[in-house]
């Protein structure tokens, strides 16, 4: 048993894995990388043995997924509280004489008006 562990911070882990720091957090969220340990408020990291295990799994071709989240749960987390879900506009929701506006709503000129 070791007496101490070296803590690998997110930016350093990104360099080790040759990816961006955002990708590290995305993979944590998807369950491919275990969640970091809290060192102090606002400071997190992974033990060096955990990082070694991540590298060994990737070298061996094992993309370990620890706890996958359903796609619907991940999609709702992105929006944030109080922000309504966008609903697509369909032609069925429009009145008979109303047509969807494109290009800023400015009417197009007919070919005769161009001359």
N, C-alpha and C positions, 0 to 999 in steps of 0.2 A: 504494500500500500504506500502511496506517495504522501508526503507531508503537505505538499502544496500543488496547486494547478495553475497553469498560466491561463489567463483569460484573454480570449480573442474577441476584439470589438468588431462591430458590424462592418466598418470600412476595411479593416484588415481581412476579415472573412471574405469580403467581395474580391479583394485582390488575390487571395489564395484560390478561390473558385473561378477566377477570371471572368467575373460578371460585374454588373453594377450593384450598388448598394440597394437600389430599388428591387432588383431581382432577388436579392437575398430575402428581403421582407416579403416579397410575393411568394417565394417558396416556403417561407415559414407559415404564411397564411394558408397555403395549399397543403401543408403537412409534409413536405419533402425534406425540410430541415426542422429539427426540434426547436421549440421555443427557447429563447435565451434565458439565462438566469439574471436576476436583478442584483446588481452589485450595490448601487446606491440609488436614490430617487433620480430618475432620468438617465442612469448609466446601466447598460446591459451588455452581456457578452456570453460567449460559449466557452466551455473548458476546452483545453487543447486535446484532451482525449475524445471529446465529442466531435471536434473538427477532424481528427484523425479517422474516426469511424465514418464520417460523411465521405471523406476522400476514398477510403477503402471500398465503401459501397459503390461509389461512382466508378472507380477503377474496375471493379468486378462486374460492372454493368447492372447493378441493382439500384434502381431508382426507388428507394423506399418511401412509401407514403404512410405517414404516421396516423393522421386523422383527417381524411378528406372531408371537405364540406360540400354539401349539395350546391349545384350551380345557382339555384334560386336564392339560397341563403347568402352566397357571395355577392350576387347582384344587388340584393337589397341593402347590404352593408355599405356599398359604394355611395348610395344616395345620401345618406345622412338624415337626421331627424328633421321633420317638418318640411322636407322637400318633396313635393308631390311627384308621383310617377307619371311620366309622359305617356300619353295615349296617342296612337297614330290617328291622323284624320283620315276618314274614308269618305268616298263619294256618297255613301248611304246616309251619312249624317248631314248632308247639305240639302237646302231647299231646292226645288225643281229648277228655278231660274238662276240659282247661284252656282258658279263654277269656281274651282280652286284657283287662287291667284298665284302666279309665278312671276319672277323677275321684278319684285317690288310692287306688284299690283298695277303697274303702269300699262294702259292698253296699247297693244301693238297697232301700228299704222297698217292700213290695207295697202296693197300694191298700187292702187290708184292714187292714194294720198302721197306716196313717195315722189310722184312725178310733178 
